[in-house]
Amino acid sequence: MEIYVCVKSVPSDETICFDEKTGNLRRAGGAAMLNPADLVSVEAGLRCFEEYGGSVNVVSMGPSSTEAGLRTALSMGVHKAHLLCDPDFSGADVLATANTLAAFFRSLPGYDIIFCGKYSADGDTGQTGAMLAEILAVPHACGVCAPVSVEDRNVIVKQRLDTEWLTTSLPLPCLVVMENDAFYPRDTTLAGVLQSRRQEIYRENIRTIPHIEPLLCGSRGSATRVIKTFVPKHSRKGQFLSLSELGQLQSILAREGTHG
């Protein structure tokens, strides 16, 4: 089984900042971590490998500073990591991201299952997985809540619909979007962390991916534009009342309740 997991490195909470001119999130130079939802999809890929063999690969798009997220995936037991890194890929929305990832997957000799997380912590659109599947013209299932099984070149997935479960069969190759609470991702070990530091991260750019369309990548290929990004100003003022003023507070609330 050739298993691929699409992951994303997102800024840690203390390093989030925006470029006010472009409206884009500043990723270069800040601390990054693997997107929490993608930890679940990495776990799904590893469980599939442990059951059916093959290899698990992760692929991400971002600047060099986002390697930390890929190292996390490698420390969990992933065999190979790919980073799509090029200035022409920057400023991509969901559509441009899916087009770039699709070009990468088309350049591969083959793949069986692509796992994706439900959404990214810094974007929360939840559209990349389904859009990638549509561009690649492969069947896909979203909201998968249990480990997948493979029977006769078909992937069996389970989705939860309120109080019922839906079981679906997808022919290979296919794409699966995992639900956040499908299971807990495994912890990394010291041995895994040390090994991940020695593993190579394979870099791809707009020149090494065959037949990629530059006009469909990055900000040029994006269908949406961020008009403005700003930090809201909170101008509400509070009034502090001591315990001795409790009677005054009660009269204020009574008066407001009467007017309301």
Buried (B, 14 or more C-beta within 10 A) or exposed (E): BBBBBBBBBBBEEEBBEBEEEBBBBBBEEBEBBBBBBBBBBBBBBBBBBEEBEBEBBBBBBBBEBBBEBBBBBBBBBBBBBBBBBBEBBBBBBBBBBBBBBBBBBBEEEEBBBBBBBBBBBEBEEBBBBBBBBEBBEBBBBBBBBBBBBBEEEBBBBBBBEEEEEEEBBBEBBBBBBBBBEBBEBBEBEEEBBEEBEEBEBBBBBBEEBEEBEBEBBBBEBBEEEBEEEEEEEEEEEEEEEEEEEEEEEEEEEEEEEEEE
